[in-house]
């Protein structure tokens, strides 16, 4: 049976915590930006419609994202 010991100095632990906190903050900020984007809300609203309602609007379910971003992206 093998035994291992892992020791970190307080400096290493503090540096890792600071790095992880920074990465976590960046990730949270990116998620917040995406969630507050009005286009995301439009996509969610269209996804909540039935297939018949989408057909009335001339949109297929698989084309919702393409429809919402049609003026910005050439998909």
FENUR-V833141 format. One record per residue. N is the residue number from 1. RES is the residue in three letters. SS is DSSP state (H for helix, E for strand, L for the rest). PHI is phi in whole degrees, -180 to 180 (NA if undefined). D_FIRST is the distance of its C-alpha to the first C-alpha in Angstrom with 2 decimals. Layout:
n:N res:RES ss:SS phi:PHI d_first:D_FIRST
n:N res:RES ss:SS phi:PHI d_first:D_FIRST
This chain:
n:1 res:UNK ss:L phi:NA d_first:0.00
n:2 res:UNK ss:L phi:-100 d_first:3.76
n:3 res:UNK ss:L phi:-119 d_first:6.65
n:4 res:UNK ss:L phi:-127 d_first:10.07
n:5 res:UNK ss:L phi:-126 d_first:13.46
n:6 res:UNK ss:L phi:-123 d_first:16.55
n:7 res:UNK ss:L phi:-121 d_first:19.85
n:8 res:UNK ss:L phi:-123 d_first:23.24
n:9 res:UNK ss:L phi:-82 d_first:26.52
n:10 res:UNK ss:H phi:-57 d_first:29.20
n:11 res:UNK ss:H phi:-65 d_first:31.27
n:12 res:UNK ss:H phi:-63 d_first:28.73
n:13 res:UNK ss:H phi:-64 d_first:28.29
n:14 res:UNK ss:H phi:-64 d_first:32.07
n:15 res:UNK ss:H phi:-64 d_first:32.72
n:16 res:UNK ss:H phi:-64 d_first:30.37
n:17 res:UNK ss:H phi:-64 d_first:32.07
n:18 res:UNK ss:H phi:-65 d_first:35.45
n:19 res:UNK ss:H phi:-62 d_first:34.64
n:20 res:UNK ss:H phi:-65 d_first:33.32
n:21 res:UNK ss:H phi:-63 d_first:36.38
n:22 res:UNK ss:H phi:-65 d_first:38.64
n:23 res:UNK ss:H phi:-64 d_first:37.18
n:24 res:UNK ss:H phi:-63 d_first:37.36
n:25 res:UNK ss:H phi:-65 d_first:40.99
n:26 res:UNK ss:H phi:-64 d_first:41.91
n:27 res:UNK ss:H phi:-61 d_first:40.42
n:28 res:UNK ss:H phi:-63 d_first:42.28
n:29 res:UNK ss:H phi:-63 d_first:45.48
n:30 res:UNK ss:H phi:-64 d_first:45.30
n:31 res:UNK ss:H phi:-64 d_first:44.81
n:32 res:UNK ss:H phi:-63 d_first:47.74
n:33 res:UNK ss:H phi:-63 d_first:49.96
n:34 res:UNK ss:H phi:-64 d_first:49.23
n:35 res:UNK ss:H phi:-74 d_first:49.86
n:36 res:UNK ss:H phi:-91 d_first:53.12
n:37 res:UNK ss:L phi:-67 d_first:54.48
n:38 res:UNK ss:H phi:-63 d_first:57.55
n:39 res:UNK ss:H phi:-67 d_first:56.74
n:40 res:UNK ss:H phi:-64 d_first:53.51
n:41 res:UNK ss:H phi:-65 d_first:55.65
n:42 res:UNK ss:H phi:-65 d_first:58.09
n:43 res:UNK ss:H phi:-61 d_first:55.35
n:44 res:UNK ss:H phi:-63 d_first:54.10
n:45 res:UNK ss:H phi:-65 d_first:57.68
n:46 res:UNK ss:H phi:-68 d_first:58.30
n:47 res:UNK ss:H phi:-67 d_first:55.10
n:48 res:UNK ss:L phi:-79 d_first:56.28
n:49 res:UNK ss:L phi:-77 d_first:59.49
n:50 res:UNK ss:L phi:-77 d_first:59.98
n:51 res:UNK ss:H phi:-62 d_first:60.39
n:52 res:UNK ss:H phi:-65 d_first:64.13
n:53 res:UNK ss:H phi:-65 d_first:64.46
n:54 res:UNK ss:H phi:-66 d_first:62.69
n:55 res:UNK ss:H phi:-62 d_first:65.00
n:56 res:UNK ss:H phi:-60 d_first:68.00
n:57 res:UNK ss:L phi:-88 d_first:66.82
n:58 res:UNK ss:L phi:78 d_first:66.29
n:59 res:UNK ss:L phi:-123 d_first:62.52
n:60 res:UNK ss:L phi:-92 d_first:59.85
n:61 res:UNK ss:H phi:-56 d_first:56.57
n:62 res:UNK ss:H phi:-73 d_first:54.62
n:63 res:UNK ss:H phi:-105 d_first:57.08
n:64 res:UNK ss:H phi:-60 d_first:56.79
n:65 res:UNK ss:H phi:-63 d_first:54.81
n:66 res:UNK ss:H phi:-60 d_first:57.06
n:67 res:UNK ss:H phi:-65 d_first:60.09
n:68 res:UNK ss:H phi:-68 d_first:59.05
n:69 res:UNK ss:L phi:-100 d_first:58.17
n:70 res:UNK ss:L phi:-60 d_first:60.99
n:71 res:UNK ss:L phi:-86 d_first:62.85
n:72 res:UNK ss:L phi:-108 d_first:59.89
n:73 res:UNK ss:L phi:-125 d_first:57.94
n:74 res:UNK ss:L phi:-100 d_first:59.31
n:75 res:UNK ss:L phi:-96 d_first:56.96
